[in-house]
């Protein structure tokens, strides 16, 4: 019964902009298959009622479908694609933004000591787990509140906390717990990830990022790869090229200027690396500039 009701609620409340009346809850619907799309993962729980999605992070590919859930505990650049969607069989799912402050409160108030002994090592920033009956039930109850405006303010925060607790104690709980621990390896790496994303056009030394993260250079490098599946330099290159692709959508004839804008001194190197990532040189690429749906 849970999946049938989940499907019904999602279909009833999906909007073109994917927002809902509950803060942090987004619903997405994809009518047909499309080429892989670059997007940012956000820090979310994602659940599908229909369809299958593949999400590539560096060289790793994660696939999830009804019966699974995906958690992204760091906002990473990813390549997403729905498979199997088509006329009459749209993909449908929801994403719930993960709140580190609420996770921290739960760990402080309720978590047994053994659940918070993962402070030093970072874990992958994206993982797939099995959707338990308890997590499915809580998700359905949260979506039911979309039909009951009077109850939302009182009950939505409580059900969100329950969902986070199910994640904390679930098979991907290590990543969720680290999201709430101020001194966890994942939180330290997330700080460096944000710096690279905000300053993608600037050169950096790994030692400086390690200092920002409060780690030795060797520990930082090891943990950064564990979370992002890429080295810091590879990660910056990916962010630069994805930003360039967005800029090219509105300025397709300005390749050299865009190459310099995103931090490349050599336009020819920019073109080579762009083609290696996207399959076409920047002068011939015509990407869509829209952001792919959070769950889609």
Secondary structure as the mmCIF struct_conf table of DSSP 4:
data_model
#
loop_
_struct_conf.conf_type_id
_struct_conf.id
_struct_conf.beg_label_comp_id
_struct_conf.beg_label_asym_id
_struct_conf.beg_label_seq_id
_struct_conf.end_label_comp_id
_struct_conf.end_label_asym_id
_struct_conf.end_label_seq_id
HELX_RH_AL_P HELX_RH_AL_P1 UNK A 2 UNK A 13
TURN_TY1_P TURN_TY1_P1 UNK A 16 UNK A 17
STRN STRN1 UNK A 19 UNK A 19
BEND BEND1 UNK A 21 UNK A 22
TURN_TY1_P TURN_TY1_P2 UNK A 23 UNK A 24
STRN STRN2 UNK A 25 UNK A 30
BEND BEND2 UNK A 32 UNK A 32
STRN STRN3 UNK A 37 UNK A 40
BEND BEND3 UNK A 43 UNK A 43
STRN STRN4 UNK A 44 UNK A 50
STRN STRN5 UNK A 52 UNK A 57
TURN_TY1_P TURN_TY1_P3 UNK A 58 UNK A 59
STRN STRN6 UNK A 60 UNK A 65
TURN_TY1_P TURN_TY1_P4 UNK A 66 UNK A 67
STRN STRN7 UNK A 68 UNK A 72
BEND BEND4 UNK A 73 UNK A 74
STRN STRN8 UNK A 77 UNK A 83
BEND BEND5 UNK A 84 UNK A 84
STRN STRN9 UNK A 86 UNK A 86
TURN_TY1_P TURN_TY1_P5 UNK A 87 UNK A 88
STRN STRN10 UNK A 89 UNK A 89
STRN STRN11 UNK A 91 UNK A 97
HELX_RH_AL_P HELX_RH_AL_P2 UNK A 100 UNK A 109
TURN_TY1_P TURN_TY1_P6 UNK A 110 UNK A 110
HELX_RH_3T_P HELX_RH_3T_P1 UNK A 113 UNK A 116
BEND BEND6 UNK A 120 UNK A 121
BEND BEND7 UNK A 125 UNK A 125
STRN STRN12 UNK A 126 UNK A 130
HELX_RH_AL_P HELX_RH_AL_P3 UNK A 133 UNK A 144
HELX_RH_3T_P HELX_RH_3T_P2 UNK A 145 UNK A 147
HELX_RH_AL_P HELX_RH_AL_P4 UNK A 149 UNK A 168
TURN_TY1_P TURN_TY1_P7 UNK A 169 UNK A 169
BEND BEND8 UNK A 170 UNK A 170
TURN_TY1_P TURN_TY1_P8 UNK A 171 UNK A 172
HELX_RH_AL_P HELX_RH_AL_P5 UNK A 173 UNK A 180
TURN_TY1_P TURN_TY1_P9 UNK A 182 UNK A 183
BEND BEND9 UNK A 184 UNK A 184
HELX_RH_AL_P HELX_RH_AL_P6 UNK A 185 UNK A 198
TURN_TY1_P TURN_TY1_P10 UNK A 199 UNK A 201
BEND BEND10 UNK A 202 UNK A 202
HELX_RH_AL_P HELX_RH_AL_P7 UNK A 206 UNK A 213
TURN_TY1_P TURN_TY1_P11 UNK A 214 UNK A 214
BEND BEND11 UNK A 215 UNK A 215
HELX_RH_AL_P HELX_RH_AL_P8 UNK A 217 UNK A 228
BEND BEND12 UNK A 229 UNK A 230
HELX_RH_AL_P HELX_RH_AL_P9 UNK A 232 UNK A 250
TURN_TY1_P TURN_TY1_P12 UNK A 252 UNK A 253
HELX_RH_AL_P HELX_RH_AL_P10 UNK A 255 UNK A 261
TURN_TY1_P TURN_TY1_P13 UNK A 262 UNK A 263
BEND BEND13 UNK A 265 UNK A 265
HELX_RH_AL_P HELX_RH_AL_P11 UNK A 267 UNK A 278
BEND BEND14 UNK A 279 UNK A 280
TURN_TY1_P TURN_TY1_P14 UNK A 282 UNK A 284
BEND BEND15 UNK A 290 UNK A 290
HELX_LH_PP_P HELX_LH_PP_P1 UNK A 291 UNK A 293
BEND BEND16 UNK A 294 UNK A 294
#
